[in-house]
């Protein structure tokens, strides 16, 4: 079935979070959401783990992580995002630590929509703390205007297979529509035009794929490692494999 692609005005916000202070970070999210709505945005996205803070989590014990974690969608942060989405009639995305029904912790990103729906993505390659698990599913959903959307978090975008399965919020030709050069809190807004996608090379050339030739790229090599080992290791894996 062919899906009609629609235009979307999106806003992207960078800000310096306060480590461990969800109330302060939510206040910042509220302020920027109001500005995004005033700029006519239909979607505003905030950084990874922006509600809980990120790098300070690396050395925290399990008990401290549990104190920051929340369930989705019933937790306070998700409910606060839903309230913002309803108030300003736009979709709001932000990241924090999720705790599931079994007590597992995830680096998660929630998009709250004005119609009351939520989408939650668990980072596929989580490495910041040994107590935070990696997710195992891609996250695809429809925004209220019918635009098909997906979520990837930071390191998830480093592996081409993940990006190829979803898409990044970029011009289909890879052109930068808007960016900030400020090393400070800031927001950029851009119009993502559906007509640009219709005839872009990626959309056209994908029809010439020959999947039977690509099986090798999804076959385990036996050299796969835990994501934390890969991210923080200083050793040369090629050298160790020759020993």
C-alpha atoms as one frame of an Amber mdcrd trajectory, in Angstrom:
protein
   0.000   0.000   0.000   1.384   3.421  -0.937   1.603   5.900   1.918   1.162
   9.579   1.107   4.153  11.458   2.464   3.315  14.811   4.046   5.236  17.964
   4.867   6.345  18.391   8.472   7.739  21.371  10.373  10.200  20.048  12.943
  12.231  21.716  15.686  15.414  20.316  17.242  16.652  21.623  20.608  20.031
  21.339  22.277  20.436  22.285  25.921  22.764  21.608  28.823  20.895  19.357
  31.227  21.301  19.380  34.995  22.627  15.936  36.039  20.013  14.021  38.008
  17.535  16.918  38.262  14.471  15.885  36.283  12.370  18.788  37.563  14.861
  21.380  36.309  15.292  19.628  32.985  11.553  19.336  32.463  11.260  23.074
  33.102  13.744  23.650  30.269  11.774  21.310  28.014   8.585  23.242  28.795
  10.223  26.570  27.889  11.568  25.330  24.543   8.338  23.523  23.691   6.461
  26.796  24.012   8.956  28.450  21.660   8.685  25.560  19.176   4.908  25.863
  19.167   5.189  29.608  18.585   7.398  28.846  15.566   4.697  26.592  14.131
   6.491  23.289  14.750   4.488  20.074  14.652   7.315  18.099  16.263   9.992
  19.176  18.728  12.782  16.831  19.762  15.177  17.081  22.695  18.485  15.253
  23.377  19.203  11.725  24.560  18.705  11.310  28.330  17.994  15.032  28.627
  15.594  14.590  31.542  17.890  12.521  33.760  21.282  13.630  32.493  23.701
  11.311  30.741  27.464  11.100  31.316  27.228  11.195  35.100  25.290   7.894
  34.868  28.448   6.011  33.885  29.658   5.446  37.442  26.344   5.328  39.303
  25.386   2.160  41.226  22.168   0.322  40.451  20.348   1.941  43.378  21.025
   5.446  42.092  19.838   4.530  38.603  16.667   3.027  40.052  15.964   6.288
  41.853  15.960   8.121  38.504  14.150   5.475  36.450  10.450   5.516  35.559
   7.935   3.289  33.791   6.514   4.214  30.392   3.857   5.464  29.788   2.627
   5.798  33.377   5.694   7.540  34.815   5.797  11.228  35.712   8.083  12.234
  32.837   5.964  10.611  30.131   2.833  12.111  31.627   4.487  15.531  31.734
   5.448  15.207  28.056   1.884  14.182  27.184   0.543  17.222  29.026   2.901
  19.474  27.056   1.899  17.834  23.776  -1.767  18.388  24.543  -1.267  21.978
  25.719   0.711  23.089  22.669  -0.783  20.651  20.132   2.505  19.256  18.872
   4.532  16.081  19.409   7.363  16.205  21.973  10.312  13.808  22.192  12.747
  13.473  25.111  14.988  10.844  26.701  15.368   9.384  30.202  15.908   6.100
  32.060  13.016   3.666  31.695  12.258   0.817  34.115  10.166  -2.034  32.687
   7.815  -4.371  34.540  10.667  -6.810  35.214  12.890  -4.124  36.702  15.239
  -3.848  33.711  16.593  -0.395  32.942  16.840   1.150  29.465  18.158   4.293
  27.832  14.792   5.231  26.348  13.351   7.991  24.206   9.648   8.842  24.336
   7.656  10.807  21.786   4.409  12.087  23.303   1.678  13.126  20.873  -1.231
  15.535  21.307  -3.749  12.778  20.601  -2.576  10.966  23.743  -0.388   8.340
  22.066   3.246   7.649  22.916   6.110   5.918  21.116   9.039   4.611  23.144
  12.409   3.514  21.755  14.986   1.645  23.811  18.540   2.396  22.667  19.796
  -0.612  20.724  23.435  -0.109  21.687  23.414   1.077  25.311  26.847   1.355
  26.914  26.789   4.137  29.492  26.305   1.846  32.502  26.456  -1.923  32.934
  23.051  -1.907  34.648  21.307  -0.380  31.608  20.178  -2.963  29.059  20.094
  -2.570  25.284  16.776  -2.631  23.464  15.981  -5.230  20.820  13.337  -3.615
  18.603  13.088  -0.864  16.026  10.517   1.815  16.736   8.217   3.005  13.947
   5.003   4.984  14.393   2.718   7.527  12.741   2.729  11.134  13.850  -0.720
  12.780  14.091  -0.484  14.253  10.577   0.159  10.789   9.131   3.924  11.128
   8.727   5.710   7.827   9.322   8.468   8.320  11.900  11.195   6.281  13.535
  13.589   6.766  16.442  17.291   5.996  16.775  19.457   7.169  19.686  23.041
   8.367  19.171  25.215   5.226  18.758  22.295   3.497  17.018  22.960   5.824
  14.081  26.630   4.784  13.833  25.753   1.420  12.302  24.499   1.670   8.750
  22.118  -1.246   9.098  20.053   0.593  11.699  19.836   3.799   9.698  18.936
   1.846   6.584  16.048   0.059   8.431  14.525   3.535   9.782  15.601   7.072
   8.418  17.389  10.128   9.978  15.688  13.487  10.233  17.607  14.904   7.302
  16.877  16.165   3.831  16.673  13.023   1.636  19.714  14.288  -0.260  21.705
  14.735   2.952  21.561  18.519   2.751  21.584  20.451   6.027  18.305  22.341
   6.284  19.140  24.158   9.495  21.841  23.947  12.135  23.169  25.923  15.043
  26.752  27.004  15.564  26.133  28.060  19.150  27.892  26.155  21.921  24.893
  26.893  24.098  21.204  26.130  24.492  19.504  26.650  21.139  16.743  25.498
  18.795  16.569  25.137  15.025  13.386  24.787  12.965  13.091  23.416   9.433
  10.336  22.417   7.027  10.660  18.838   5.797   8.983  18.855   2.383   7.392
  15.661   1.100   8.019  16.488  -2.551  11.788  16.435  -1.948  11.615  12.780
  -1.019   9.522  11.612  -3.950  12.304  11.649  -6.545  15.443  11.574  -4.404
  18.103   9.070  -5.444  17.708   6.893  -2.348  13.997   6.329  -2.937  14.518
   5.570  -6.631  17.665   3.449  -6.389  16.320   1.229  -3.638  14.066  -0.343
  -6.247  17.153  -1.814  -7.933  18.368  -3.679  -4.842  19.251  -7.387  -5.084
  18.783  -8.624  -1.490  20.012 -12.133  -2.333  23.508 -10.659  -2.750  23.630
  -9.015   0.674  23.123 -11.956   3.028  26.743 -11.848   4.186  26.310  -8.479
   5.872  23.767  -9.936   8.321  25.701 -13.130   9.096  27.515 -13.204  12.490
  31.300 -13.159  12.117  32.139 -14.560  15.541  33.996 -11.340  16.372  31.001
  -9.443  17.773  31.540  -7.942  21.246  29.485  -6.370  24.004  28.769  -2.718
  23.188  30.434  -1.431  26.395  33.613  -3.324  25.514  33.654  -1.818  22.032
  32.831   1.713  23.206  35.367   1.976  26.031  38.140  -0.412  24.967  41.547
   1.028  24.048  42.896  -2.276  22.736  43.352  -3.058  19.048  40.910  -5.903
  18.248  42.819  -6.784  15.079  45.995  -7.359  17.060  44.255  -9.570  19.644
  42.718 -11.658  16.881  46.179 -12.382  15.491  47.474 -13.705  18.816
